[in-house]
Amino acid sequence: MTSNYTFAGAALLPGGICKFSVWAPFRKQMVLSVLQPQQASYPMVRDDHGYWHVEVDNVQAGTHYKYIPDDGHPLPDPASRSQPEGVHGPSEVIDTHFEWTDHSWTGLALHELVIYELHTGTFSPTHDFQGIIDRLEYLRSLGITAIEIMPVAQFPGSRNWGYDGVYPFAVQHSYGGVNGLKRLVNTAHQHGIAVILDVVYNHLGPEGNYFSQYGPWFTEKYKTPWGPALNFDDAWCDAVRGYYIQNALMWLDEFHIDGLRMDAVHAIWDCSAKHFTAELSEKVDELQAILNKKKLLIAEIDLNSPRYITPRQEGGYGMHAQWIDEFHHALRSMLTGDLNGYYADFGGLAPLAKSFRDSYVYTGQYSTVRKRNFGVYPTERDYHQFIVFAQNHDQIGNRMLGERLNTLISFEAQKLAAAVLLLSPHVPMLFMGEEYGETKPFQFFTSHSDKDLIAAVTEGRRKEFASFAWEGEVPDPQSADTFNSCLLNWEAASEIANPLTELYRFLIAFRRTRQAMQYTSRNSVKVYTPSTHLLVVKRSGPKDTLLLLFNFSEQSAQYVYHQEGSLEKKFDSAAAVWNGPGSEAPDQVTSPITISLQPYSAIVYEVK
């Protein structure tokens, strides 16, 4: 692993020595305070770049410590690897050694991914990494090839989405800590499942955030929803950039993580000659070459710009893929008729057809929500660089009551949504539980200890949804009941021959085994909208061609097939095997013929 930056944190060295380093350029003094097993203090020495260092003999894993700057107030280590007593407690020295057995694992390419997003705390009754391990065989049998874990950096308490993390190098203690996460990754690889970790490099959580007491971690040059921006391009920014680059390399190297999903990269404010994400992708590519294992960087981004996923040699930032919220918005508005808020930009079938064809819906046209022209075409980027979904943590959890899509639409529409997602040319991502029709909500929850912060968060949620008072009372994010209401109901998933689960399993396998579904170049997909509710997609591979028909109407639809060649039906979501009303489409088709689709249904034909 390579880096041009100074190491920070506590590192056990051979011979029982531990090196402690912390960046605090404006402090006149820094003392290492060892709290247990025996209390001791060690003055630290400052280098020319503002880092303080000391090496201490006879330090064991499990040693607790804090740093004491010149004001005399002990502080946790901002590069702590473990916070066993929470975000305000002492930091802990860890032994990074782990007995890995995944040596033959080399990672997966983007086009091989079927991603399953999950939240560790609500995924299982044990609320930890072991609970995920216990379900890996289920996920493998479903056809999932990658799990995407919501952030695990240490946050306040034991209940949080993870975006309030304040120790990016420390694995949430209640989830199982360092070794718990390594066991999960190791076991996932044994099941043929890659692990993508959600990381947050655009802000730090409010509680337990002592970073500003160390130095210029933040800049007033930019404002963000979380306050001053992290300092990626102002004076002293090198240490901040180095901190996050080392964090990314730690996950990908030491933890064997296969990829990072980077939260809201558009909120990483950086006007440097080399953008932070470009520098990071350069280091990740170096690591990938050293390890000979695939390592992926996935951007969550609110800009319809392919710059982030364009190779560096072509002037881009060199990340590998990005989330596409617009696919979700277009699909949801078609299924629910919702045109409120940002959905106002997505009425009708045209936006979904455009997302199938162009990935982005807005590629330079006027957005009524943004009140400006928005986006550009990603013409040089393949479909497998875009990750799409029918549900995810944001799109569910940022609703007032956290309702899942399947509680708002019919069973037939649920199957249609699954088909649209899994038959698209993009990389599909499921949100935990959607494959069996989970009805439990996914609401916003916290477990802060700061009373003022608790009050502010609760009041903020109430104000945010004040206009939705007719829907009921806003769930209290601090209440354990809110968290408990979100726990997955695995009894529903265990029902024998759940038709929705079997449909997901079939479509995932179909996606994996058909060449046309694996071919993701821009010229391999043709999209048509013969009526206001009928979407027709033709996907072509080197040896096969598939015709996909999607009816978004509550009425039957007819499609007139008049092209050369015959058709053989491979799938119909309305079929009785999927607990549907029965297929009305013929198994074999010779042109010309009218094909009938049941309401809210999807059909796949192979072109012979």
N, C-alpha and C positions, 0 to 999 in steps of 0.2 A: 504494500500500500504506500503510495507516494503522496507527499504534501509539502508545500513550500512554507507552511505555517508552523508556528510554535505549538507544541502539545500543551494542553491544559487538562487539569484534573489530577487524580491520584493513580499512579502506575506502580504495581509491584515489579521489582527488578530481581534478577538472580542474587542469591546470597542474603535474602531477607531484607533487602533495602526497598524502600518505597519513595518514589519521587513525587513531590507535590508541586504543582504549578498553578498559578491563578493570575489573570490579567486584571490589573488595577493601576493604570498609569498615573493617576493623580494622587494616589495615596502616598503618604510620607513614610509609612511603616506598615508591615503586615506580619502577623504572627500566626503560625500553625498551632491550634489548640487541640491536642489529642484528648478525647474525653473518656474513652475506654478501650481496652481493658484497664489501663492505668492512665491517670491524668498527667499530662506533660505539655510544655510549651516550647516552641522552636522558632526563633526569629528567621524570617525569610529574606532573601537577597534579591534586589531588583535588577533586571537587565535593561539594556538600552531601549527596548521596545515596550516597556511597561509591565512585563511579566515578573512575578515574584516566584522564587524557587527555593526549595529546601529538600535535601535527601535525609531520610531518617532510617536508622538501623532497627532491626527486630520488629518490623511491622507485619502483622498478620491480616489475612482477609477477615473481615468482620470488625476491624478497628473503626471507631466512630470519631469524627473530627469536625471542627469548624475553623473558619479563618477569622482573625480579629484584626481589623484595620486600625488606623490611628485614632478613631473616635471611641474605641473600646467596646463596640457592640459586635458580639459574635455573629457570624453569618454562615449559612450553608454554602457549599461549593457550587458555583454556577455550572461547573462541568461534573457535578456529582454523578457517580454511576449507580448509586442506590440511596434511597431516602426511606429507611425502614420505619421511621416515626413520623412520616408525612412531610409536607412541603416546608414546615417551619423547623423541623428537627435537624439533628446532626446528619452529615453525610457519612457514607460507609465505604470503606475500602473493599473492593471485591477481587476475587480470583477469576480471571477471564477464561481459564482453562475449561474445556468441555470435550467429552469423548464423542466426537462426531462419527457417524456411520454413513454419511451421505456422499462419500467420495466420488461415486460414479455419476452423481447428479450434475448436469451442466446447464440447467435452466431451460426455459421455453421461449420460442419466438413469439412475437406478438400475434401472428395469425393462428397460433395454437391455443390462445387463451379463451377460456370461458370463465369469467370472474364471478366470485361470490363475495359480496361485501358483507361484513359482519361486525358487530360490536361485542367485544369480549364479555362485558358485564351482563348483557341481557341475552346472549346466545344460549347459555346453559344455566341450569339451576345452581351450579357451583361458582358462577361468575368469574371464571378464571381460564387460563390457557389450557388446563387439563380438560375442561369441559369442551373445548374445541377439538382437542386430540381425540376425545371419545366419539366425535361425530365425523372424523375424517373418512372412515370407510363408507359412511352414508354419502358423503359429498363425492367421493370417488365413484361410487356406483351411479350417482346421478349424472356423472360426466363432467363435473367441475374440474378444471385444470389449474385454477389459481384462487386462493382466498385473499381478499383484501381486508386487512384488519384496521379498523379505525384507531386513531392515535393512542399509543400506550405510554407516552412520556408521563412522568409522575405528575399527578394533578391533586388538588385538595380532596381529601376524603376518599371514598370508594365508589362514588356514583358520579359519572361525568361522561359526556360524549368523547372527551379527550382533547378538545380544542382549547381547554383552559390549562394545558400542561405548562409547567414552568421549569422543568429540568429535562431538557431534550435528550440527555445522555442516560437518564435513569429510567429503567423500566418500572411501570406502576407496580408497587409492592403487593397490593391486594390481588393483582392478577397472577402473581407467581414469580415476579422479579426476573432477573437476568436468566437464570437457569431454566425457569419455566418457559420463557420465550424460546430459548435455544432448543429445548425438548420439542416444542411445537414445530419449529422449523424443520428439525431433523426428522421427525415422524411424518410431517407432510411430504417431504421429499421422498421418503420411503413409499409413500402412497402415490407418487407421481404428481403431486400437487405443488405448484409454486406458491410462494408467499410474497405478497405485496404489502408493504407497510405504509400507512397514511402518516405523513410527517408534516409539521407546521413550522414553516420558516418565515412567515410573514408577521407574526406577533408572538408575544408571550402572555400567558394568563395573568390575571390581576393578583390573585392570592398566592403568597409565597414568592412573589417576584421581587428579589433583592438586587437585581442586575444593575440598576442605576446607582446603587451605593458602591459599586465597584468601578464604574467608569462610563465612558460615553457609548453605551450600548444603543442608545436611541438618538434620533436626530429630529430637530424641529423643522427641517426643510419640508417635510411632508406630514400630512394628517391622515390617519386611518380610522376606521370605525372603533379601533381599540386604543386610540390615543396616538402619541408620537410614533413615527415609523422606526423600525429597526435600522440601524446605521450601516447600510451597505455601500454608501458612496460619499460620506462626509469625512471630516478629519478623524483619524484613528480607526477607520473602517476595516483595515486589514485584519485586525483581531476578530471582529465580528464575522467577516466573511470566512476566515479560517476556522472559526468555531463551528459554523454550520457545514462547511465542507467536510471537516473531520467527523462531524456527526453522521453525515450521509455515508461516508466511507466506513464508519464503524458498523452501521447496520448491514451494509452490503458485504463486508469482509468478515468481521468477527462473528456476526449473527447469521451469516449465510443467507440473508434476505435476498430475494430475487429482483425486487423492484421497489421503488418508492413512488407513491402517489403524493405529489406535493400540493398542499392546500393553497388555493387562491394565489397562484404565482403572479397574477396581475397586481397584487397588493405587496409584492416585493419591490419596493421603490429603489431603483438603481439606474443612474445616468452615467455610470462608468463606461470607459471605452470598451471594456469587456463585461457584459452583463453577468451578474452572479450566476444565473442558470447556465450560461455558456461556459463559465469557468468550472462549474460543478460538472457539467456533462463531459468536459475534457478530462477531469480527474476520474470520473466513472469509467470512461472509455479506457483510460490507462489501466485501471484496476481490472477491468474485464479482460484486457489482453494478458495481464499477469496471471490471472486465475484461470483463464480459458473457460469462463462460465458467463452466460448471458446475464447482464444486469440492465434493468430498465428504469427510465425516468419518465413518469407520467404526470402531466400537468393538469391541474384543475384551473381553468382560465375563463374569465368572463369576457374575453375579447375574441372576436372571430378573425383571428390572425394566425396564419400558419408559421409565423416567424419562430415560435418556441419549438416547433417540431421539425423545422428545416435544418439540415446538416450545417454545421459550422462553416464548412468549406464553401457553402452556397450562401453565406451571410446570415444564417439562422443561429439559434441558440443550442441546437444539437440534442434537445430532448427527443424522446422516442414516440410518445403518443400523448393524446389529451382527451379529457372528458368532453362530451357534447351534450350540454343541457338542452339545446334546442330540439334535438330528436325527442327527448322526453316531453317537452312542452307541446310540440306538435301532436304527438301521439295522445297525450292526456286530453288535450282540448278536443280532439276528434272523438274520444271515448266518453267524455263527460259533458261536453258542451261548455266547459268553464272558459270564460273570456275575461275573468277578473285579473287585475294586476298585470303582471308581465305576460299572461296568457292572451291579452288583447292583441298581441302581435302574431297570434298563431291560429286564427279561426279558419275553418275549412280544411280540405284535403291537400291543397297546394303546398303548404309548408312541410307536411310529412313527405310528400313526393319529392320535394326539393332536398330534404335532408337525406333521403335514400340516395338521391343522385349526386348531391354536392357536399354532403356531410353538414356543412353550415346551411342554415336557412337564410340568414342575412349575409349577403355577399356584396354589399354596396348600396342596396335599396334603402328607402326611408323607413325608419322604425317609429311607429306612432307612440310607443312607450318611451323611447329614448329621445324623441323629438329631433332626430338627426339621421343622416345616412350612416349605415353601420356595416362593417365587415368587408372582407375581400374573398375571392375564390381561392380554395386550397388546391388548385389544379394539379400541382406537382406532387401532392401527397397521396399515398395509397389509402384505401379504406381501412386497412388494419391499423392505421395510426390514430384512429378515432374510436373512443369507447362510448357506447350508448347504453341506455337503461330505460326501463319502464317505471322503476322505482329506485330510490336511493335514500340515504339517511337524511339528506337536506330536503328533498322534495316531499318526504313524509313528515319528518320531524319539525320542519319550519311552518307547518300548518298548525292552527291553534290547538286542535285536538289530536294531532298526529295520526290522522286516519290513513290507513293503507288504501291503495288504489282499488284493491279487490273488494273493499267494503262499500265502494261507491258505484261499482258497475256490476253487470250480470255475470253469471258463470261463463256464458258463451263469449262475452266480451273479454273476460280474463284469458280465455284460451286464445282469442284473437291477438291480444296484447303480447302473449308469450310467443306466438308465431311471428309477429312483426319484429319483435326483438331478436329472436334466435335465427331468423331467416334473412336478416339484414346483412349487408356486406361488411358492416363494422364489427368490432370486437364487442360481444355482449357482456353485460354485467347484471347479475341478479342481486337483489337485496334479501338478506336472510329471511327465510320463511315464505317468500312469494311463491316458491315452487309448489307448496302444498296449500296455498290460500290462507296463510296466517291472518287472523282477524285482530290480534292484539295490536294496539297502536305502537308507534315509536315516537314518544314525546321527548321534549327537552327536559333534562334532569341534571341536578347538581348536588353536591354535598359540601358546600363551603362551611367554614367555621367563623368567618368574619361577618358579624351581624349587620354592619352597614352594607357590605357587599350583597348579602342575602336579600336585604330590603330593596336594594337598587335593582338587582336582577329580577326579583318578583314584580316590582312596580313596572320595570321596563317591559316585561312580557304582557302585563295587563294593558299598558298604553298601546303597545304594538297591535293588539287585537281588540281594541276598544270598539271598533266599528262592527265587530263580529259578536257582540254581546248576546244577540239572539240565538247563537249556537250553544250557549251555555257558559259556564265559568271556566276561566283559563286554568289549566292544571298547575298546581304549585310545583315549580321545578325543584324546590328544596325538600319536598315531602318524599319519604321512602315509598309511599303508596304510588306516586307517579312512576318511579323507577320500577316497582314490582309489577305494575300494570303492563309493562313493556316486555316482560320475560316471554320468550317463545314458548308456545304450547306444543311440545314435541309429541304429545299424544295424538294430535291431529296429523302430524307428519308420519306417525307410525300406523295409521289406518291402512289396512290391507288393500292393495290395488287402488290407491287414491288416483282417480282418473287425471286430475290436474298434474300431479307429480309424474305420472307415467307419460303424459304428453310432453312435459319438459324433458324427461329422459329420452324420449323418442327423438325429439327435435334436436337435442344436443348431439345425439349419436348421428343423426342424419347430417347435421352440419359438419361433423368430423369426417364422415366417410364419403361424401360426395365432392368430386373435384370442383364443380361449379361453385360450391359453397366455400371452398378454400381459396379460390382465385379472387384476388382483391385489387387488381389494377383498375384504373378509372374506366377503361373501355370494356370492362366485363359486365357492366350493369346498365340496363335500359329500363326507363321508368315511364309509365303511361297512366293517364287518368281519364278513362273513357266516360266516366260520369262523376257526379259530385261526391259519391261515396264508394267508388270502386277504384282501388289501386292495383295496378298491374305492373309486375316487375319481372324482367327476364334476366337471369343470371347465367353466364356462359363460362365454361372452363375448357381446357384443351380437348377433353373427350366427351363432355356432356353439356346439355343446356336444360335449365329448369324454368318453368313458367309459374310464377307465384301470383295468386289472386287473393285480394283482401277486401272483404265487404264490411264497411263501417256503418251500414244502415240497419235499422231495426226491421226492415223489410227485406224480402228476398231480392237478389240482384241477378242480372243476366249478363253474360259476357259472350260476345260472338267471336268465335275463333275461326279465322278464314285464311290462315297462313299455311304454307306448305308443310307437309309432314304430319304425323299422327302424334297423339298424346297418350301417356299412360299415367294414371293417377297414383300418386305416392302418399298423399296425406290429405285428409279433410277433417278440420277441427269439429265439424258437425256430426261426424260419424258416431255410431252408437258405442264404439269401443272407448271413445273419450266422453261417454255419458252425454252425448249430444242428441239432438232431435232426429238425426238420421241424415245421411248424405243424399242430396238430390243430383249430384254431379255424376256423369257416367265414368266408369273405370277406364274405358278406352274411348278415344276421340279421334275421328277423322274429319278433316276440314271439308266443307264449312259446317259448323254446328254451334248451337247456343248452349252454353254451360250455365247451369243454375246454381247459385250460391245461397245457402241458408243465411238468415240474418246474423250479423256479427260473426262471420266465419272466415277461415283461411283455407285455401286449397293449393296443393303443390302438384304440378304435372311435370313429368319428364318428356321433353321433346324428342321424338324418335326420328 
